[in-house]
Structures are given as structure tokens and as C-alpha cells.
């Protein structure tokens, strides 16, 4: 999960369902105007969750790279033993 694929997915959704996206955006603006304290908490929570998901995806990519390198070293050692 990288940022490019996520942004392209959002853009495709916007292209396919423009009216839905505009109505949701207007609804969020009205909600933020009427309840600024609650909306700030909500948007900060979304920002925090996005940061957590980014950290998890970054960590999983690192683990995948490390395990791939480990498999490659094991394979080289097995070939050298034979």
C-alpha cells in the first residue's frame, strides 16, 4: 500500500462518483461549521489513524524486504553446501 495507489484510487472514485463526493464534501463543511470542536477532534483522529496506518505499512515493507534478503542468503548458503 503506497501513497500513489491510494491517491489514484481516490481520484478514480472521484471521477466515477463526482456528485457523491461533492455532497459528502459539502456535508463535512456544514458539519465542521456547526460543530467545530467535535469536527476538529474527528479530523485529528483521522490524521492520527492515517499516521498509524502509514507506520504499519512502512514497517511491513521493511519486514518483507528483510525476510526476502534472509531467504536469498539461505538459498545461497544451501547452494554453496551442495
Backbone bond lengths (Angstrom), bond angles and torsions (degrees), N, CA, C in turn:
res aa  C-N    CA-C-N  psi(-1)  N-CA   C-N-CA  omega(-1)  CA-C   N-CA-C  phi
1 X - - - 1.443 - - 1.529 108.03 -
2 X 1.304 116.49 106.31 1.450 119.39 176.70 1.525 109.51 -115.56
3 X 1.301 115.32 170.45 1.460 120.43 -174.58 1.522 111.93 -67.75
4 X 1.331 117.20 -33.53 1.467 120.00 -178.94 1.523 112.03 -64.65
5 X 1.320 116.78 -44.70 1.466 119.46 -179.87 1.536 111.04 -68.11
6 X 1.323 116.11 -36.19 1.462 119.72 178.83 1.528 111.20 -67.50
7 X 1.326 116.38 -43.80 1.461 119.14 179.76 1.525 111.45 -67.94
8 X 1.329 117.66 -36.20 1.467 118.95 177.23 1.524 111.37 -68.49
9 X 1.331 117.49 -32.96 1.459 120.55 176.74 1.531 110.68 -66.61
10 X 1.328 116.94 -42.33 1.464 120.16 176.51 1.527 111.37 -63.71
11 X 1.329 115.89 -40.81 1.459 119.65 -179.58 1.530 111.10 -65.73
12 X 1.332 116.96 -40.76 1.468 120.39 176.90 1.523 110.99 -63.58
13 X 1.347 116.60 -40.09 1.456 119.89 177.45 1.518 110.40 -63.20
14 X 1.339 116.81 -41.28 1.458 121.09 177.90 1.521 110.76 -63.12
15 X 1.316 117.52 -41.49 1.461 120.99 179.77 1.523 111.25 -66.18
16 X 1.321 117.26 -36.56 1.465 121.09 -177.50 1.527 112.50 -78.92
17 X 1.310 117.15 -38.18 1.468 122.12 -173.73 1.525 110.45 -127.44
18 X 1.300 117.42 61.32 1.461 121.86 -176.11 1.520 112.24 -61.50
19 X 1.311 117.26 -43.08 1.464 120.98 -177.83 1.526 110.72 -63.54
20 X 1.313 116.95 -42.36 1.467 120.62 179.78 1.523 110.21 -62.91
21 X 1.320 116.96 -43.42 1.466 120.60 -179.23 1.528 110.85 -64.91
22 X 1.323 117.83 -41.69 1.464 121.35 179.30 1.525 110.52 -65.22
23 X 1.324 118.13 -43.16 1.466 121.34 178.56 1.526 110.54 -63.48
24 X 1.327 117.56 -42.10 1.462 120.11 177.24 1.529 111.58 -63.85
25 X 1.312 117.46 -41.21 1.463 121.00 179.14 1.529 110.86 -63.97
26 X 1.326 116.86 -43.35 1.464 120.23 177.86 1.526 110.33 -63.87
27 X 1.318 116.73 -41.05 1.464 120.57 177.67 1.518 112.01 -62.25
28 X 1.340 117.58 -41.20 1.466 120.46 177.73 1.525 111.97 -65.69
29 X 1.321 116.89 -38.66 1.466 120.27 178.85 1.528 110.15 -65.62
30 X 1.321 117.61 -43.84 1.470 120.81 178.75 1.522 110.40 -63.75
31 X 1.325 116.89 -43.46 1.460 121.11 179.41 1.526 110.55 -63.43
32 X 1.352 117.21 -42.04 1.465 120.63 178.87 1.526 111.49 -66.07
33 X 1.318 117.26 -33.42 1.465 120.95 178.86 1.526 111.19 -70.81
34 X 1.328 116.67 -39.99 1.469 120.24 -177.44 1.527 112.66 -78.24
35 X 1.336 117.23 -36.25 1.472 121.65 -177.55 1.528 109.44 -127.73
36 X 1.314 118.12 75.08 1.468 119.13 -174.80 1.530 113.47 -66.58
37 X 1.318 117.70 -35.25 1.464 119.92 -178.44 1.532 110.71 -68.58
38 X 1.321 116.92 -46.31 1.462 120.89 179.24 1.524 111.42 -66.19
39 X 1.325 116.10 -40.05 1.467 118.60 -178.55 1.522 111.08 -68.93
40 X 1.330 117.60 -35.48 1.458 119.79 176.30 1.518 110.79 -63.54
41 X 1.325 116.98 -44.23 1.463 120.76 176.28 1.524 110.81 -59.52
42 X 1.333 116.65 -43.30 1.454 121.16 -179.26 1.526 111.42 -64.11
43 X 1.342 116.98 -45.22 1.457 119.97 -179.18 1.527 111.82 -69.28
44 X 1.312 117.62 -34.47 1.467 120.26 174.45 1.527 110.90 -66.23
45 X 1.332 116.53 -38.50 1.462 120.35 175.92 1.520 110.68 -63.12
46 X 1.346 116.96 -43.17 1.468 119.98 177.72 1.527 111.24 -62.74
47 X 1.320 116.50 -39.96 1.459 120.53 178.22 1.521 111.05 -64.28
48 X 1.325 116.65 -42.20 1.461 121.18 177.61 1.528 110.98 -62.83
49 X 1.334 117.17 -44.60 1.464 120.46 179.83 1.524 111.24 -64.73
50 X 1.326 117.39 -37.45 1.461 120.52 177.25 1.527 110.36 -64.13
51 X 1.328 117.06 -39.99 1.465 120.37 177.87 1.522 111.36 -65.49
52 X 1.330 116.76 -40.22 1.467 120.45 178.15 1.525 110.52 -64.61
53 X 1.329 117.03 -45.10 1.467 119.89 178.87 1.522 111.62 -63.89
54 X 1.330 117.01 -37.54 1.453 120.27 176.87 1.527 110.88 -63.84
55 X 1.330 116.64 -43.43 1.461 120.68 179.21 1.523 111.01 -64.00
56 X 1.325 117.45 -40.59 1.468 120.81 178.60 1.511 110.49 -65.23
57 X 1.322 117.87 -43.37 1.473 119.46 179.75 1.516 110.91 -67.03
58 X 1.328 118.09 -36.91 1.456 121.53 177.25 1.523 110.30 -64.99
59 X 1.325 116.36 -42.06 1.463 121.09 178.69 1.524 110.98 -65.69
60 X 1.329 117.80 -41.17 1.463 120.23 -179.30 1.526 110.69 -67.42
61 X 1.335 118.07 -36.60 1.462 120.39 175.58 1.521 110.79 -62.96
62 X 1.321 116.67 -40.57 1.462 120.96 178.95 1.519 110.71 -64.71
63 X 1.323 116.89 -42.13 1.463 120.55 178.93 1.522 110.30 -65.11
64 X 1.329 118.16 -41.45 1.459 121.01 179.06 1.524 111.37 -63.19
65 X 1.320 117.44 -40.90 1.460 120.69 178.56 1.524 109.86 -65.25
66 X 1.333 116.43 -42.77 1.462 120.63 180.00 1.516 112.25 -65.31
67 X 1.320 117.67 -41.88 1.463 119.74 -179.87 1.525 110.79 -70.31
68 X 1.335 117.66 -32.66 1.472 120.10 175.71 1.515 111.46 -65.79
69 X 1.327 116.46 -40.79 1.471 120.36 177.36 1.520 110.36 -66.00
70 X 1.317 117.30 -38.57 1.462 120.78 179.31 1.524 110.25 -64.23
71 X 1.346 116.99 -43.74 1.469 119.89 177.69 1.526 111.15 -61.84
72 X 1.319 116.64 -38.99 1.461 120.74 -179.87 1.533 110.59 -65.27
73 X 1.330 117.32 -41.62 1.464 120.07 178.50 1.526 111.21 -66.50
74 X 1.325 116.89 -39.23 1.468 120.33 178.04 1.510 110.09 -63.54
75 X 1.326 116.90 -42.12 1.466 121.15 179.58 1.524 110.29 -63.84
76 X 1.331 118.53 -41.40 1.462 121.18 178.19 1.524 110.89 -64.34
77 X 1.335 116.88 -39.43 1.471 120.76 178.88 1.518 110.52 -66.22
78 X 1.324 118.24 -40.78 1.457 121.15 178.44 1.521 111.23 -63.27
79 X 1.334 116.15 -39.93 1.473 120.11 178.72 1.524 110.32 -66.82
80 X 1.327 118.43 -37.59 1.452 121.26 -179.38 1.519 110.55 -69.86
81 X 1.335 118.38 -32.06 1.466 121.85 179.48 1.515 112.27 -70.82
82 X 1.317 116.32 -26.90 1.464 118.69 -177.08 1.466 109.11 -82.70
